[in-house]
């Protein structure tokens, strides 16, 4: 069982996820009508007590942060409506 799960969003940097939760990459399968029909796991990552997950999209070690956000001058300002 996982410990207390916590996700912290760092300013202009990665998501910090703690709590020893499993991490995997999923894809959406589509049916013959190109309609989404289910999620499927395509990769499982080694479980850790914590993860620094990329949110700038520039990491060379996805899904993990490798510090590329610094060189890319990533601006993590939230732009979505809160409504």
N, C-alpha and C positions, 0 to 999 in steps of 0.2 A: 504494500500500500504506500502511495506517495505521501510525503510530508506536507507541510503547509505550502501550497502553491502560490507563488507571487510573481507578477510580471511588472517590471519597472521599465518605463520608457526614458532613456537618457536623452539629454538635450543634444540634438543633432547627431545622435549616435545610435547604438544598437538597442534592441530589447534585451533586458537581463531577465532571464527566466530561472527561477529556483524552485526546488521542491522534488527533485529526482523523478520527473515525469518522463514517460517515453516520448520520443520524437521520431516522426516519420514523414515522408513526402507522399502525398496522395494525388491521384488524378481522377477526373470525372469520366466515366464511361458513357458512351452515347449509343442509343439503339439505332435501328435501320432508318428511322426518321430524323436522325441527328438530334434527338431529344436526350437531355441528360437523364440517366437512369440509375446510376449508383456511383459511390466513391470506391476507389480501389487503391490499396497501399502498393507503391512501387519501390520504395526504399525505406529501410529502417536504420536509424542512426544509433551509435552506441549510447546507452543511457548514462547520463552524468547527473551530478548533484545540481549543477547550474549550467546554463548556456548563455552566451552572448550571441544573439541572432541578428544578422544583417537586416537593415531596413532601408539602406541607400541603394541596393541593387548592384553595387560595384565590387563586392567581395570576390576574390579569387578562390575562396574556400566555402562557397555556399553550402548550407544555410548559415554558416557561422560568420561572425564579424572578423575581419582581418585588419581593421583600421583604415580601409580604403575611403571611408567617409571623410576622413581628415583631408586627404589629397583632393578629393572630389568637392570639398567644401559643401557637403550635404546640408541642406536646410530642412530640418524635420518639423517645421511649423505646420500644425494641423490646419488643413484648408477645407475639410468637409464641414457641412452644416451640422450643427448640434441638434437640429429639429428632427 
